[in-house]
Amino acid sequence: MKQIFLFTSLAVMALAVTTTGAAPERCDGTVQLTSQSNFQVRQAGRQTFVEFDFTGLHDICLADHSVVTGIVEGHLVQRISANGDFSLTFDEVLSYNGGTLGYRAEGGLTGGNWHSNVQTVGLGTGPLAGIHGQGTFVFTGPASIADVIYYVYTP
């Protein structure tokens, strides 16, 4: 399922590049979680699952090259193994100036190696319509994330 989703995201970005002729543009941003709610922890054998809803602030680069900060709401699920390896997924919706854009992210630590992927989901609305992106992220603190997302802007 994850591979199908990733393939679909890549195909959408490739289609956006093909139809507009625009190359993806790099955007360095941050996410700052400002609140957490519905916090749940459960054990399943030697694994611990943590999940919660969150709100926060997320930078996004617009087609005019401005960097703005939107408000995000989302849900995170994390799996922690007894050996310290973990994986997480989160879905969020960014709201800015009357528009919305969805994101989905996955990451994990396996054998001391971090890997991550984040991509936009859907077409976006309002001033965020036609923005497609894919990139990586890393935690910079307990409630902060740095990301590098390559965006393509379609009319």
Residue pairs with C-beta under 8 A, 6 or more apart in sequence:
2 106
5 104
6 117
6 119
9 119
9 120
9 121
9 134
10 134
12 132
13 24
13 132
13 133
13 134
13 152
16 22
16 132
16 152
16 154
17 23
17 24
17 152
19 154
20 152
20 153
20 154
20 155
22 152
22 153
22 154
23 152
24 133
24 134
24 150
24 151
24 152
25 61
25 65
25 150
25 151
25 152
25 153
26 148
26 149
26 150
27 59
27 60
27 61
27 67
27 133
27 135
27 148
27 149
27 150
27 151
28 146
28 147
28 148
29 58
29 59
29 60
29 61
29 67
29 146
29 147
29 148
29 149
30 57
30 58
30 59
30 140
30 144
30 145
30 146
30 147
31 56
31 57
31 58
31 59
31 72
31 137
31 144
31 145
31 147
32 56
32 57
32 58
32 143
32 144
32 145
33 54
33 55
33 56
33 143
33 144
34 55
34 56
34 57
34 143
35 54
35 55
35 56
36 52
36 53
36 54
37 52
37 53
37 54
38 51
38 52
38 53
39 50
39 51
39 52
40 49
40 50
40 51
40 52
41 48
41 49
41 50
42 48
42 49
43 49
46 81
46 82
47 79
47 80
47 81
47 82
48 79
48 80
49 77
49 78
49 79
49 80
50 77
50 78
50 80
51 75
51 76
51 77
51 78
52 75
52 76
53 73
53 74
53 75
54 72
54 73
54 74
54 75
54 76
54 90
54 92
55 71
55 72
55 73
55 74
56 71
56 72
56 143
57 69
57 70
57 71
57 72
58 69
58 70
58 71
58 72
58 92
58 94
58 103
59 67
59 68
59 69
59 70
60 67
60 68
60 69
60 70
60 94
60 96
60 101
60 128
60 131
61 67
61 149
61 151
62 68
62 127
62 131
62 153
63 130
63 131
63 153
68 96
68 97
69 96
70 94
70 95
70 96
70 101
70 128
71 94
71 95
71 96
72 92
72 93
72 94
72 95
72 103
73 92
73 93
73 95
74 90
74 91
74 92
74 93
74 103
75 90
75 91
75 92
76 88
76 89
76 90
77 88
77 89
77 90
78 86
78 87
78 88
79 86
79 87
79 88
80 86
84 109
85 108
85 109
85 110
85 111
86 108
86 109
87 106
87 107
87 108
87 109
87 110
88 106
88 107
88 108
89 104
89 105
89 106
90 104
90 105
91 102
91 103
91 104
91 105
91 121
92 102
92 103
92 105
93 100
93 101
93 102
93 103
94 100
94 101
94 102
94 103
94 128
96 126
96 127
96 128
97 126
97 127
98 126
98 127
99 124
99 125
99 126
99 127
99 128
99 129
100 124
100 125
100 126
100 128
101 120
101 122
101 124
101 125
101 128
101 131
102 120
102 121
102 122
102 124
103 118
103 119
103 120
103 121
104 118
104 119
104 121
105 116
105 117
105 118
105 119
105 137
106 116
106 117
106 118
107 114
107 115
107 116
107 117
107 137
108 114
108 115
108 116
114 138
116 136
116 137
116 138
117 134
117 135
117 136
118 133
118 134
118 135
118 136
118 137
118 147
118 149
119 133
119 134
119 135
120 131
120 132
120 133
120 134
120 151
123 129
123 130
124 130
124 131
130 153
130 154
130 155
131 151
131 152
131 153
131 154
132 151
132 152
132 153
132 154
133 149
133 150
133 151
133 152
134 149
134 150
135 147
135 148
135 149
135 150
136 147
136 148
137 145
137 146
137 147
137 148
138 145
138 146
138 147
139 145
140 146
